[in-house]
């Protein structure tokens, strides 16, 4: 059975939960269930297996936590073995889910234990000996405890796989299979995932018995209602991406943001660069110890850090309440990763912003993500220096207004009054604003970030030019590439490399000549530096090439 449409609105009392749970929900301010809770809870209370597809931030933790707690028979019993096991991909998510169970089940005495790697195992072993009702675990630590005969699963009634797609992405498939093999065959199995790729379908087919399948889409917005997560992308050359990131952060001024990177090295480089620009940035990646990661997350949640520069794996399961922005330093390689990233903001009704920096060759992937996710990603221009100055003046105006409304300004009155005897008060204020802006304004050497040359319509593009002995036509530059026929180079190799790495359209590339040891290729003058930089950073037929503007011998005008 597959359910896609939410049933009519109902309160938590209509879901037949015990009074202790209803009292806990009321005390937390929960008024009515979300769609995933409304659809899933009745089936889980009936003991059905369930495959739930719901995006991050839709309330799915309560959707499985409340039924698990409702079905506990002797909560808090000394020496009790776990009745429920929840598997999650990361330590951070284990803590969050455990805290949710504790909040909901505190009045009924439920004992919940989070177990994860990087924490002292002795305390976890002691807690298991005393008895627990629910274990929330990462797969690796769960297997470790099972191997020590400390985590006994023979009395287990429910297994929950939360964020199952992320666990598979992180390589936990074998661990999950091994853990499930240790659980009773008659258990209830619940699987929640933001996406349901084929691998999730395979696990569901092997381990779920006649499951109810629930698919909850994010509710459609009413006409004119702003989206919870505003999507914007910027096409920028790789060489200018660090400057573009800094510019966007200056203009956006996020309360807190996560910047997603591909590699640890990129995380460390960007963190250093952003701290050098005056931001409060922290790195988070798999090369850090658990204690280091805990300290970083503590600083972010406390507000002493503003930016988290992280790899995908390190940032799984992170939930920071005051997070306003997610920034993709590159376009993710698949739509699912994009959905997971932007799911860090726009949660619980809060608005957020998702920004993506796309290299020219990644522009097509943006459109693929749009089609796969149904999201609208607007491509905009990188803010200019003038935009940055205007934004900082706007922020200064807001700060001045806040100071006028709330600060004690009497200590400065004598200064203003003495100047007012000599100058008009408006002139005094203008000078003060100027000094304040210069103290925290755009650096004098701030440069414009080159705009990527857009693809021109066919009718506006100049025709291909034929190389002439004396050099290329005006407006076109001929480049020397130090690979030729003997290196296996063909015209299509050069076109593909330039179009893919530098973002030019194939029809923007002019005449190409392939000699034995070198090649010549015409490109628009405005893009020459970009093409040279791109070709120097890539390989042609697996070989690095010398690339430069063509130089001519004065005697016979031959290229050299």
C-alpha positions, -999 to +999 in steps of 0.1 A: +000+000+000+014+034-010+001+066+005+010+099-011-017+123+000-020+134+036-053+126+054-074+153+069-060+173+097-061+156+131-047+164+165-022+142+184-051+131+207-068+115+177-037+092+172-045+073+204-013+080+222-009+074+259-015+104+282+022+108+292+031+113+255+003+137+249+013+157+280+049+158+268+039+170+233+017+197+248+045+209+270+068+211+240+042+233+222+032+207+195-003+215+184-010+191+156+010+164+137+029+170+105+017+150+074+044+123+079+034+119+115-003+118+107+002+091+081+029+070+097+019+068+134-013+048+131+003+021+109+033+019+132+010+016+162-006-014+145+028-030+142+031-027+104+065-024+086+069+009+069+089+026+042+086+064+046+100+089+021+100+124+036+125+153+033+147+164+061+129+187+085+094+173+081+091+158+115+099+122+108+118+117+141+085+120+160+068+099+134+088+068+145+097+079+181+061+083+194+050+048+182+081+032+196+075+048+230+037+040+229+045+003+224+070+001+254+054-022+280+077-018+310+097+014+305+126+020+329+128-016+341+161-025+358+184-046+335+159-045+306+173-052+272+165-028+243+130-031+228+139-007+200+170+000+180+174+031+158+203+032+134+215+066+121+244+077+099+263+101+122+271+109+158+253+142+156+221+126+144+223+100+171+224+127+197+195+146+182+173+115+179+182+104+214+173+138+228+140+137+210+132+103+225+141+116+259+118+147+256+089+126+244+093+097+269+106+114+300+071+113+318+069+076+312+104+069+325+118+057+292+156+052+292+173+061+259+210+055+252+229+070+222+259+049+212+285+061+187+321+060+179+345+086+193+329+085+228+342+064+258+328+029+253+329+022+290+300+044+299+279+029+271+287-006+284+277+004+319+244+019+307+236-012+287+242-034+318+219-012+339+192-016+313+178+006+285+146+007+265+158+024+233+192+024+217+201+050+191+233+040+174+256+045+145+262+012+126+299+008+135+295+012+172+264-010+172+283-038+156+312-033+181+288-036+211+271-066+195+305-083+191+312-077+228+279-093+237+269-060+254+241-050+230+217-079+232+189-078+206+168-109+213+140-089+229+140-063+202+105-054+188+113-025+165+143-016+142+143+019+126+167+028+098+167+066+098+183+086+069+189+052+052+201+067+020+228+086+038+239+055+057+243+037+023+262+067+008+286+065+038+294+028+032+273+012+060+254-013+038+273-044+051+271-032+087+234-027+084+229-062+070+251-077+098+231-059+125+197-069+110+209-105+110+212-104+148+176-092+153+145-113+158+128-124+126+094-112+138+105-076+145+088-045+131+111-028+106+108+009+098+128+026+071+129+064+066+147+081+038+147+115+021+152+097-013+145+062-024+171+051-049+173+014-061+196+004-032+169+015-007+143-005-026+165-035-024+170-033+014+132-028+018+125-058-004+148-080+017+139-069+052+104-053+052+073-075+053+044-062+033+053-026+042+031+004+041+048+029+018+043+066+026+056+094+003+052+129+017+061+158-005+068+192+008+035+212+008+030+234-022+031+271-015+002+294-020+005+319-049+027+348-039+041+330-008+079+331-006+097+298-007+112+285+026+145+280+008+154+306-018+177+290-045+203+310-064+233+300-084+263+319-098+284+308-128+320+317-121+354+305-133+373+282-110+401+307-105+377+333-091+356+311-069+373+320-036+368+357-043+332+350-054+325+331-021+339+359-001+318+385-020+286+365-015+292+362+022+299+399+025+267+408+007+245+381+023+258+386+059+244+352+071+237+347+108+253+312+103+261+292+072+275+259+060+298+259+030+300+224+014+333+214-003+344+182-020+377+176-002+394+181+031+422+202+014+395+225+000+379+228+034+412+238+051+421+262+023+387+280+024+387+282+062+420+299+062+410+323+034+377+333+050+393+338+084+418+361+067+389+381+054+375+386+089+349+359+090+347+335+120+351+302+101+356+266+114+366+235+094+348+202+097+359+171+079+366+134+083+403+140+091+394+155+125+390+136+158+356+134+174+367+158+201+377+184+175+344+180+157+325+184+190+343+216+198+336+230+163+299+222+166+298+237+201+313+270+188+288+271+159+258+264+181+270+290+206+274+316+180+311+321+184+316+307+149+297+320+120+307+297+092+311+259+090+333+248+061+326+211+057+327+180+035+294+162+029+302+132+052+313+154+081+281+175+079+256+146+078+228+150+103+238+185+115+209+206+127+217+241+138+186+262+147+200+296+137+214+284+104+203+307+076+225+298+046+238+267+028+264+273+001+276+248-024+312+256-033+306+233-063+276+217-079+269+183-062+274+153-085+238+141-079+204+156-071+201+136-038+232+152-024+218+186-034+186+178-015+204+167+016+226+198+016+198+224+013+178+204+039+200+220+065+180+252+062+143+260+057+134+237+086+104+240+110+090+268+090+121+289+091+132+306+058+167+299+045+189+306+015+208+281-007+236+294-029+256+274-055+288+284-072+289+266-105+318+265-129+309+269-166+311+232-172+288+225-143+260+246-156+243+217-173+242+198-139+222+226-124+195+220-149+196+183-143+191+189-106+162+213-114+145+186-134+151+158-108+141+178-078+114+202-091+133+231-076+137+264-094+174+276-093+178+311-105+211+319-121+223+354-111+254+376-116+280+378-088+275+410-069+298+438-081+320+461-059+292+487-062+267+461-049+290+453-020+293+490-011+256+495-012+250+465+010+275+477+036+259+511+036+225+493+042+240+473+071+256+505+085+222+523+084+206+494+102+233+494+129+230+532+133+192+529+137+196+502+163+221+523+182+198+553+181+169+533+195+187+513+222+222+527+231+231+553+256+247+580+234+251+607+261+289+602+265+292+614+229+270+644+231+297+668+239+317+659+208+286+664+185+276+697+202+311+712+199+312+703+162+277+716+157+288+751+167+311+751+137+293+729+112+258+720+102+246+689+121+239+671+089+275+676+078+287+662+111+265+631+107+277+626+071+313+627+082+306+602+110+289+578+086+319+582+061+344+573+088+323+544+100+320+531+064+357+534+057+365+516+090+345+486+079+340+491+041+352+476+009+390+474+007+406+498-017+421+470-038+388+451-041+385+440-077+356+431-099+351+394-105+350+387-142+316+377-156+316+345-175+309+352-211+273+341-219+265+319-248+252+341-276+223+332-298+233+318-332+223+349-351+245+372-328+276+350-330+303+360-354+311+334-381+341+312-378+372+330-389+397+313-412+433+316-399+454+339-420+492+340-424+494+373-406+474+363-376+437+361-366+410+386-373+404+415-349+385+405-318+399+370-320+430+356-304+449+326-317+463+303-290+494+281-293+489+246-278+521+225-275+506+192-286+498+181-322+493+152-345+521+131-331+504+133-297+471+121-311+454+155-309+423+161-331+402+192-336+374+177-315+398+172-286+406+209-285+369+219-289+358+195-261+385+207-237+378+244-243+341+240-242+342+217-211+368+235-190+364+271-201+327+272-207+327+284-243+302+270-268+317+249-295+305+275-321+324+303-304+357+285-312+372+296-345+396+280-369+418+251-357+451+241-372+468+208-362+505+206-369+529+177-362+541+191-328+516+219-320+481+232-326+466+266-331+431+275-321+411+308-324+390+320-295+373+353-287+398+378-274+376+385-243+379+348-233+416+341-241+430+344-206+403+321-193+409+295-220+447+296-214+442+291-177+417+263-182+438+244-207+469+247-185+450+231-156+437+201-177+452+174-199+447+166-235+449+129-243+463+125-208+491+150-215+499+184-201+504+210-228+522+244-230+494+269-238+500+306-246+490+333-270+505+328-305+537+347-311+549+355-347+584+356-362+589+391-375+606+379-407+579+357-421+550+360-397+551+323-389+539+312-355+566+302-331 
